[in-house]
Structure formats: C-alpha cells, structure tokens
Amino acid sequence: MPGKKEVALMTIRLTFLCAPGGDATVDPFLGDAPLSERGLHSAGAAGAALSSHGPAVRAPSIRCAQTADALGLPAVPEPALRDLDLGAWRGRTRADVAATDPHGFSAWLTDPDAAPHGGESVRQLCRRTADWLGGARAEADHTPAVTEAAVARAALVHALALPTRAFWHLAVPPLCAIVLTRQSDRWDVRLGYATHREPQRWFLRDQRHSTAPTVIGPRRPAGVAADDRFPPAERSSPAA
C-alpha cells in the first residue's frame, strides 16, 4: 500500500546517549574534559549492550569523542549538538562561580534567558537543539547521538513540549539512553540506559514545590525487586 510506505519513510528514531561527566547539575567542573578511568570503563561496558543502529553522530567535544570510541561507535562530529556554551565560566568550577558571582549563578539556574557568563542561554540551546531535531531525516532505522547532558535535556524539552524552565529539573544520568521516535507530526519518548542498570527515577520538579516531583521516566514499581525487569516508561507529544 503506497500510503503505508509513505508513513514508514517519515519515521525517525534517534537515541541520545549521555556522555559521562559534564553535567552542570552534579559535576564540579564546568566545560569539556577527558573522561575519567571510571567513565571510560562504564562506556566500554555499555557498548556491548547497544542495539543495532545506523551511522552515529556526536557532539564535537573531547568527552563525547572518547565516549563514542569506548562505545564502539564510529560517530561523525555534529556542530549543532555541541554542549551549552558557558562563555567565561568554561574551565572553572561550580563552587568558584557560585562564590564569585552568586547572583549570576542563581539566575543561570532559574532564568532560561540568562547568560551571565557571556555565552549561550538555556533557551538558545533549546532552540538550537530543536532546529537540529526538526531537520533530522530518516537516513537509517536508528541513529545514535552521543552528547552532553545539556543537549539531551534540550532534546527532551522539545520532544515533550515542556516549558524551557523545566530544563534544569530533568535528570539525565551518565550513559542514559533517550530514544526519540518521530512519526509524522508526533514525538514518542522512551527513557532507559545503554546497558543493564537498576531502574532510576526521572524527575520533573515544580520549582515552587520541589518536594513533590512528577515522575516522567522509569522507576521501580511498588513490590518489584531491584533486579526484576520492567519496561521503561514512555511519553509522547506532538512534534513542535
């Protein structure tokens, strides 16, 4: 049937794989850096669990290049997937920035339009990532993309049509796998890991009531042991 074939050709499947390190919400160092020995080992172990895929892409950072190599992915650098530009804060630590520019640091984590470092705002990163996703083509059944956590968050903001202020409240652990599937005008989102791990909770917290998070990803249901298997959670939204 021609109609069915046409719909199939419109399906795009991307898997964002988060490189270890570089997450400004948990890592003390801001900016690019080589992987630690632990990060290299974890990425190498995850590579054996990857499903079949087509050509891969990655952010143009040292961290993502090493992660892709450890995963066994011959990935092509994609400038549009580069990490959030931290401007004058690049190479500094969170503690140092928070101590010398507390107001700027606070604004950066609460206002998506703030760029006190002179680099890129969160909103600009989200728009850049959304533009790349909007231009994605179905060149293969499955395209892995190795990126920093910030780009993975931006992809989730776009795919789930979330407000940009939700950006910092999305947990994207190292080597998590965020599968985005677009068919026609809709994104489906599946959250998991590149390798077998204990299920984790993915939170989207209301900024005013952070003690009552909304779970938007895999968590262990009541009565299920830590080593039992259950499918990751899924959500979908219209493609922007």
N, C-alpha and C positions, 0 to 999 in steps of 0.2 A: 504494500500500500504506500503510495507516494507521500501521503500525509504523515504516516508514522515515521518514515525515513527522515523526513524534514525535521520533525520534532527531535529525533535522536541526534541529529547533527548539531542541534543547538545546545546539547548538554555539555557542560563544562565542569570538570572535577579538579579541584586544587586542594592540596594538603600542605598547610603551613606547619613546618617543623621548627620549634623554637630552639635556637642555639643556647647552650649553657652559658650563663653569665650575661651581663649587660642589661639586666632588668633593674631600672632605677628605683623600683619599689622595695627591693630587697638587697641588692648588691651595693657595697660601699663605694665602688669605683664607677665614675661616670665616663662613658666613651668606650672606644674599641680597645681590645686587649686579646692576646693569645689565650687559648683555652688552658685551664689548669690540667694537671695529670688526671684528676678525677673526672673532669669534663670530657677529656679525650677518651677515657675508658668507658664512660657512660654512653657516649655517642657511638663508639665502636660496637658495644653490646646491642644498642638499638638497631644498628644497621642490619643485623641478621633477621630482625623481625619485620622489616619493611615489606609491604605487598608489592606486586608487580606494578610497574609505572613506566611512564614515558620520559622524555627529556626533562631534566630538572633545572631549576633556576635558584639563585641565591642572592642575598644581599652582598654588596662588594666589600665587606669588612673582613679583617683577618679572622675574627671569631667565626663568622659564617663559612669562610673558605675551609677552615680547619674542621668545622662540624660536618660539612658536606663530604670532605675527604674521609673522615672517620666513619661516616655512614655508608661510604662506598658509592656516593652519588657524584658522577661527573657533571656538576652543575655549572651553568653559564651565569656569570655576574649580571644582575639586572639593576641598573642605577635607580630605577623607580622604587625599588624595595629597600633602599638604604635606610639606616637607622635614623631616629629623630636627631636632627642637628641641634646639638647642645651649645653651639657657639663658644663663648668664653669659658663655659663650665667644662668643656671637654678636657679630660685628663685629671680633673680634680675629684675629690671625694664628696659624698653627700654631706658628711659631717662638716667639712670645711666650708662648703657653700652655705649650709644652714646657719653656721656660726657667723660668717661674714656678710651674708645677705638674707637674713631671716624672712623679711617681708617678700623679697623676690622669690625665694624658695617656696614659701607658702602660696603665693599667687600662682606659681607654676603648677602646683599640685591641685589647685582648686578652680582656676580660670582657664578654660581651653584656648582662649585668645592671648594669654600672657606669654611673653617670650623675654623675660628679664635677662637671659644670657645672651641676647642678641642673635640667636639662631632661629629655629623654626618653632612655631606654636603647635600645640597638640591638634588644633583644628586644621592647620595647614598640612600636618602629617596625615590626618584622616582624609582630607580631600585628595592628597597625592595618592594614597593607597586606593581610595575609591575610584579614582581615574584609571589606575592600573587594572583593577578588577573589572571595570566597565569595558576596557579594551581587550580583555582576555579572549582568546579564541580557542575553540576545541581542536587543538592540533594533535592531541593524544588522549587516550582514555583517562589518564591520571597524570597530573603534573605536580611533583613535589616542589615546594618553595621553602628554602632554609632562610630564616630571617631572625632578627632580634625580637624580643618580646613586644616592643613598642609597635612594630609593624603588624604583628599578629593581633594585638589589641585593636588597632585601627581597622583591620580586616573584619573583626567581629562587630565593631561599631557599625560598619557599613552593612554587612550581611544581615544583621539582626535589626537594622533601622533603629539603633539605640541613640539617645542623646549623646553628644560629644562629651558632656560632663561625666558620663559613665566610664570613660577611658581608663582612669587610674583604679577603678573598682573591679576590673576584670582580672582574675588570676590566670596567668599563663605560665605554668611551671616549666622548667627546663625539659626539653625533648617532648613536650606535649604535642599532640597531633590534632590540628584543627582542620577538619575536612569540610570544604565549602563546595556545594554542588549547585550549579545554576541550570535550570531547565526553563526555557522561555523567559519569563519575567520574574522568576522566583528563586531565592537562595534557600537551600537547606543546609543546616549546620550540624555537624557531628563532632563531639569533643571526646578525645581519648589520649592515648600515649603511643609513641612509636614502638614501644616494647611493653612487655607484660609488667604491670605495676599494680599495687593496691589502689583501688578506686579513690579518687580525691574529690573534694567538693569545689565547685567553681562558683564564686560569689559575685553578685551584682548588688552592692550595698547602697541603700539610700543614704545620701550624705548627712541627712539630719537624724537618721535613726540607724546608725551603723551596727547596732546590736541585733537587728532583725534582718539579716541578709536574705535575698531571694536566690535560691539555687538555680543556676542556668546550665549546669552540666552534670557530669557523672558523680554520684555519691553512693555510698553503700546503704541499701535499704535496711530498715529495722529487721532483725532476725537473720540477716545474711552474714556469714563469717567473712573475715577479711580476705581469705583465699578463694572464696566462691566467685564464680564468673556471672556477670550480668551485663547486658548491652549498654553502651554509653547512651546518655540522654541525647535527644535531638530536638532542635527547634528550627523553625523556618520563618522567613519573612519575604515580602515582595522585594525583588531587586530594585535598588534605587536607580 
